[in-house]
């Protein structure tokens, strides 16, 4: 039987990063949510894009610039953002960054 939870001891831990790349891994996925860990090498960028569902971003470690629509925010460890569906967003890592993305799939059907 699958337990009714998922648990990660330390979200800062990740596989080795390529010198100029982004590593992502799915931590959990079901019909309601998808949880991903993103790890950015310093200087890497996830270019502007949108998602069809509401999403949460939590910055576990590092420093980056976060674009939310027309706004740009300097973010570091502990920063959190909620994004409405179809909000254009982008991330530019200044240092190594570990970020958690939670996509709320079920909300898109409501």
KEKOLRO-241755 format. One record per atom (N, C-alpha, C): residue number from 1; chain; x, y, z. Coordinates in Angstrom, 1 decimal, m for minus. Example, Ala and Ser with C-alpha at 12.3 -4.5 7.8 and 13.67 -1.06 7.14 Angstrom:
2
pos,unit,c1,c2,c3
1,A,13.2,m5.7,7.8
1,A,12.3,m4.5,7.8
1,A,13.2,m3.3,7.8
2,A,12.8,m2.2,7.1
2,A,13.7,m1.1,7.1
2,A,12.9,0.0,7.9
END
This chain:
110
pos,unit,c1,c2,c3
1,A,0.8,m1.2,0.0
1,A,0.0,0.0,0.0
1,A,0.9,1.3,0.0
2,A,0.5,2.2,m0.8
2,A,1.3,3.5,m0.9
2,A,0.9,4.4,0.3
3,A,1.8,4.9,1.0
3,A,1.5,5.8,2.1
3,A,0.8,7.1,1.6
4,A,m0.1,7.7,2.4
4,A,m0.8,8.9,2.0
4,A,0.0,10.2,2.1
5,A,1.3,10.1,2.0
5,A,2.2,11.3,2.0
5,A,3.4,11.0,1.2
6,A,4.2,12.1,1.0
6,A,5.6,11.9,0.5
6,A,6.4,12.8,1.3
7,A,7.7,12.4,1.5
7,A,8.6,13.1,2.5
7,A,10.0,13.1,1.9
8,A,10.6,14.3,2.0
8,A,12.0,14.4,1.6
8,A,12.8,15.0,2.7
9,A,13.8,14.4,3.1
9,A,14.6,14.8,4.3
9,A,15.3,16.2,4.0
10,A,15.8,16.4,2.8
10,A,16.5,17.7,2.6
10,A,16.4,18.1,1.1
11,A,15.5,19.1,0.8
11,A,15.3,19.5,m0.6
11,A,16.6,20.2,m1.2
12,A,17.5,20.6,m0.3
12,A,18.7,21.2,m0.9
12,A,19.6,20.2,m1.6
13,A,19.5,18.9,m1.3
13,A,20.3,17.9,m1.9
13,A,19.8,17.6,m3.3
14,A,20.8,17.4,m4.2
14,A,20.5,17.1,m5.6
14,A,21.7,16.4,m6.2
15,A,21.4,15.9,m7.4
15,A,22.5,15.3,m8.2
15,A,23.5,16.4,m8.6
16,A,24.7,16.0,m9.0
16,A,25.6,17.0,m9.5
16,A,25.0,17.8,m10.7
17,A,25.3,19.1,m10.7
17,A,24.8,20.0,m11.8
17,A,25.8,20.0,m12.9
18,A,25.3,20.1,m14.1
18,A,26.3,20.4,m15.2
18,A,26.8,21.8,m15.0
19,A,27.9,22.2,m15.6
19,A,28.5,23.5,m15.3
19,A,27.6,24.6,m15.8
20,A,26.8,24.4,m16.8
20,A,25.9,25.4,m17.3
20,A,24.5,24.8,m17.7
21,A,23.8,24.4,m16.7
21,A,22.6,23.7,m17.0
21,A,21.6,23.8,m15.8
22,A,20.4,23.2,m16.1
22,A,19.3,23.1,m15.1
22,A,18.9,21.6,m15.0
23,A,18.9,21.2,m13.8
23,A,18.5,19.8,m13.5
23,A,17.1,19.9,m12.9
24,A,16.2,19.0,m13.4
24,A,14.8,19.0,m12.7
24,A,14.5,17.5,m12.5
25,A,13.7,17.3,m11.4
25,A,13.2,16.0,m11.1
25,A,11.9,16.1,m10.5
26,A,11.0,15.1,m10.9
26,A,9.7,15.1,m10.4
26,A,9.7,14.4,m9.0
27,A,9.3,15.0,m8.0
27,A,9.2,14.5,m6.6
27,A,7.9,13.7,m6.4
28,A,6.8,14.2,m7.0
28,A,5.5,13.6,m6.8
28,A,4.6,14.1,m7.9
29,A,3.8,13.2,m8.4
29,A,2.8,13.5,m9.4
29,A,1.5,12.7,m9.2
30,A,0.4,13.3,m9.2
30,A,m0.9,12.6,m9.2
30,A,m1.9,13.5,m10.0
31,A,m3.1,13.1,m10.0
31,A,m4.1,13.9,m10.8
31,A,m4.4,15.3,m10.3
32,A,m4.0,15.6,m9.0
32,A,m4.2,16.9,m8.5
32,A,m3.0,17.8,m8.5
33,A,m1.8,17.2,m8.3
33,A,m0.6,18.1,m8.1
33,A,0.6,17.4,m8.8
34,A,1.5,18.3,m9.1
34,A,2.8,17.8,m9.6
34,A,3.8,18.7,m8.9
35,A,4.8,18.0,m8.2
35,A,5.8,18.7,m7.5
35,A,7.2,18.4,m8.1
36,A,7.9,19.4,m8.4
36,A,9.2,19.3,m9.1
36,A,10.3,20.1,m8.3
37,A,11.5,19.5,m8.3
37,A,12.7,20.2,m7.8
37,A,13.5,20.7,m9.0
38,A,13.8,22.0,m9.0
38,A,14.7,22.5,m10.1
38,A,16.0,22.9,m9.4
39,A,17.1,22.6,m10.1
39,A,18.4,23.0,m9.6
39,A,19.1,23.7,m10.8
40,A,19.5,25.0,m10.5
40,A,20.1,25.8,m11.6
40,A,21.6,26.0,m11.3
41,A,22.4,25.9,m12.3
41,A,23.8,26.2,m12.2
41,A,23.9,27.8,m12.2
42,A,24.9,28.4,m11.6
42,A,25.0,29.8,m11.6
42,A,25.0,30.3,m13.1
43,A,24.2,31.4,m13.3
43,A,24.2,32.0,m14.6
43,A,23.2,31.4,m15.6
44,A,22.5,30.3,m15.2
44,A,21.5,29.7,m16.1
44,A,20.2,30.4,m16.0
45,A,19.3,30.2,m17.0
45,A,18.1,30.9,m17.1
45,A,17.0,30.0,m17.6
46,A,15.8,30.1,m17.0
46,A,14.6,29.4,m17.6
46,A,13.8,30.6,m18.2
47,A,13.8,30.6,m19.5
47,A,13.2,31.8,m20.2
47,A,11.7,31.9,m20.0
48,A,11.2,33.1,m20.3
48,A,9.8,33.4,m20.0
48,A,8.9,32.4,m20.7
49,A,7.9,31.9,m19.9
49,A,6.9,30.9,m20.3
49,A,5.7,31.0,m19.4
50,A,4.7,30.3,m19.7
50,A,3.5,30.3,m18.9
50,A,3.1,28.8,m18.6
51,A,2.2,28.7,m17.6
51,A,1.7,27.4,m17.3
51,A,0.2,27.4,m17.3
52,A,m0.5,26.4,m17.7
52,A,m2.0,26.4,m17.7
52,A,m2.7,26.3,m16.4
53,A,m1.9,26.1,m15.3
53,A,m2.5,25.9,m14.0
53,A,m1.9,26.8,m13.0
54,A,m2.5,27.0,m11.8
54,A,m1.9,27.8,m10.8
54,A,m0.6,27.1,m10.3
55,A,0.3,27.8,m9.8
55,A,1.6,27.2,m9.4
55,A,2.2,27.9,m8.2
56,A,3.0,27.2,m7.4
56,A,3.7,27.8,m6.3
56,A,5.2,27.6,m6.5
57,A,6.0,28.6,m6.2
57,A,7.4,28.5,m6.3
57,A,8.0,28.8,m4.9
58,A,8.9,27.9,m4.5
58,A,9.6,28.1,m3.2
58,A,11.1,28.0,m3.4
59,A,11.8,29.0,m3.1
59,A,13.3,29.0,m3.3
59,A,13.9,28.4,m2.0
60,A,14.5,27.2,m2.2
60,A,15.1,26.5,m1.1
60,A,16.5,27.1,m0.8
61,A,17.2,27.4,m1.8
61,A,18.6,28.0,m1.6
61,A,19.0,28.8,m2.8
62,A,20.0,29.7,m2.6
62,A,20.5,30.4,m3.7
62,A,19.9,31.8,m3.9
63,A,20.4,32.5,m5.0
63,A,19.9,33.8,m5.3
63,A,19.6,33.9,m6.8
64,A,18.5,34.5,m7.1
64,A,18.1,34.6,m8.5
64,A,17.2,35.9,m8.7
65,A,16.9,36.1,m10.0
65,A,16.0,37.1,m10.4
65,A,14.7,36.4,m10.9
66,A,13.6,36.7,m10.4
66,A,12.3,36.1,m10.7
66,A,11.5,37.1,m11.4
67,A,11.0,36.7,m12.7
67,A,10.1,37.6,m13.4
67,A,8.7,37.0,m13.2
68,A,7.8,37.9,m12.8
68,A,6.4,37.5,m12.6
68,A,5.6,38.6,m13.4
69,A,5.1,38.2,m14.5
69,A,4.5,39.2,m15.4
69,A,5.5,40.2,m15.8
70,A,5.1,41.5,m15.6
70,A,6.0,42.6,m15.9
70,A,7.0,42.9,m14.7
71,A,6.8,42.3,m13.6
71,A,7.6,42.6,m12.4
71,A,8.8,41.7,m12.3
72,A,9.9,42.3,m11.8
72,A,11.1,41.5,m11.5
72,A,11.4,41.6,m10.0
73,A,11.7,40.4,m9.4
73,A,12.0,40.3,m8.0
73,A,13.3,39.7,m7.8
74,A,14.1,40.2,m6.8
74,A,15.3,39.6,m6.4
74,A,14.9,38.5,m5.3
75,A,15.2,37.3,m5.5
75,A,14.8,36.2,m4.6
75,A,16.0,35.5,m4.0
76,A,15.9,35.0,m2.8
76,A,16.9,34.2,m2.2
76,A,16.2,33.1,m1.3
77,A,17.0,32.4,m0.6
77,A,16.4,31.3,0.2
77,A,15.2,31.8,1.1
78,A,14.1,31.0,1.0
78,A,12.9,31.3,1.7
78,A,11.9,32.1,0.9
79,A,12.2,32.6,m0.3
79,A,11.2,33.3,m1.1
79,A,10.2,32.4,m1.6
80,A,8.9,32.9,m1.7
80,A,7.8,32.1,m2.1
80,A,6.9,33.0,m3.0
81,A,6.3,32.3,m4.0
81,A,5.4,33.0,m5.0
81,A,4.3,32.1,m5.3
82,A,3.1,32.6,m5.5
82,A,1.9,32.0,m6.0
82,A,1.7,32.6,m7.4
83,A,1.4,31.8,m8.4
83,A,1.2,32.4,m9.7
83,A,m0.2,31.9,m10.3
84,A,m0.9,32.8,m10.8
84,A,m2.2,32.5,m11.5
84,A,m1.9,31.7,m12.8
85,A,m2.8,31.0,m13.3
85,A,m2.6,30.3,m14.6
85,A,m2.3,31.3,m15.7
86,A,m1.4,30.9,m16.6
86,A,m1.0,31.7,m17.8
86,A,m0.2,33.0,m17.4
87,A,0.3,33.1,m16.2
87,A,1.2,34.2,m15.9
87,A,2.6,34.0,m16.5
88,A,3.0,34.9,m17.3
88,A,4.4,34.7,m17.8
88,A,5.4,34.9,m16.7
89,A,6.4,34.0,m16.6
89,A,7.4,34.0,m15.6
89,A,8.7,33.5,m16.1
90,A,9.8,33.9,m15.5
90,A,11.1,33.4,m15.9
90,A,12.0,33.4,m14.6
91,A,13.1,32.7,m14.7
91,A,14.1,32.6,m13.6
91,A,15.5,32.7,m14.1
92,A,16.3,33.6,m13.5
92,A,17.7,33.8,m13.9
92,A,18.5,33.6,m12.6
93,A,19.3,32.5,m12.6
93,A,20.1,32.1,m11.4
93,A,21.4,33.0,m11.3
94,A,21.6,33.6,m10.2
94,A,22.8,34.3,m10.0
94,A,23.9,33.4,m9.3
95,A,23.4,32.5,m8.4
95,A,24.2,31.5,m7.8
95,A,23.6,30.2,m8.1
96,A,24.1,29.1,m7.5
96,A,23.4,27.8,m7.6
96,A,22.1,28.0,m6.9
97,A,21.0,27.6,m7.5
97,A,19.7,27.8,m7.0
97,A,19.0,26.4,m6.9
98,A,18.3,26.2,m5.8
98,A,17.4,25.0,m5.7
98,A,16.0,25.6,m5.4
99,A,15.1,25.2,m6.3
99,A,13.7,25.7,m6.2
99,A,12.7,24.6,m6.3
100,A,11.6,24.7,m5.6
100,A,10.5,23.8,m5.6
100,A,9.3,24.4,m6.4
101,A,8.8,23.6,m7.3
101,A,7.6,24.1,m8.1
101,A,6.5,23.1,m7.8
102,A,5.3,23.6,m7.4
102,A,4.1,22.9,m7.2
102,A,3.1,23.3,m8.2
103,A,2.7,22.5,m9.1
103,A,1.6,22.8,m10.0
103,A,0.3,22.2,m9.5
104,A,m0.7,23.0,m9.4
104,A,m2.0,22.6,m8.9
104,A,m3.0,22.2,m10.0
105,A,m2.8,21.0,m10.5
105,A,m3.6,20.6,m11.6
105,A,m5.1,20.6,m11.4
106,A,m5.5,20.1,m10.2
106,A,m6.9,20.0,m9.9
106,A,m7.6,21.4,m10.0
107,A,m6.9,22.4,m9.7
107,A,m7.5,23.8,m9.7
107,A,m7.9,24.2,m11.1
108,A,m7.3,23.6,m12.1
108,A,m7.6,24.0,m13.5
108,A,m8.9,23.4,m13.9
109,A,m9.4,22.4,m13.3
109,A,m10.6,21.7,m13.6
109,A,m11.8,22.3,m12.8
110,A,m11.5,23.1,m11.8
110,A,m12.6,23.6,m10.9
110,A,m13.4,24.7,m11.7
END
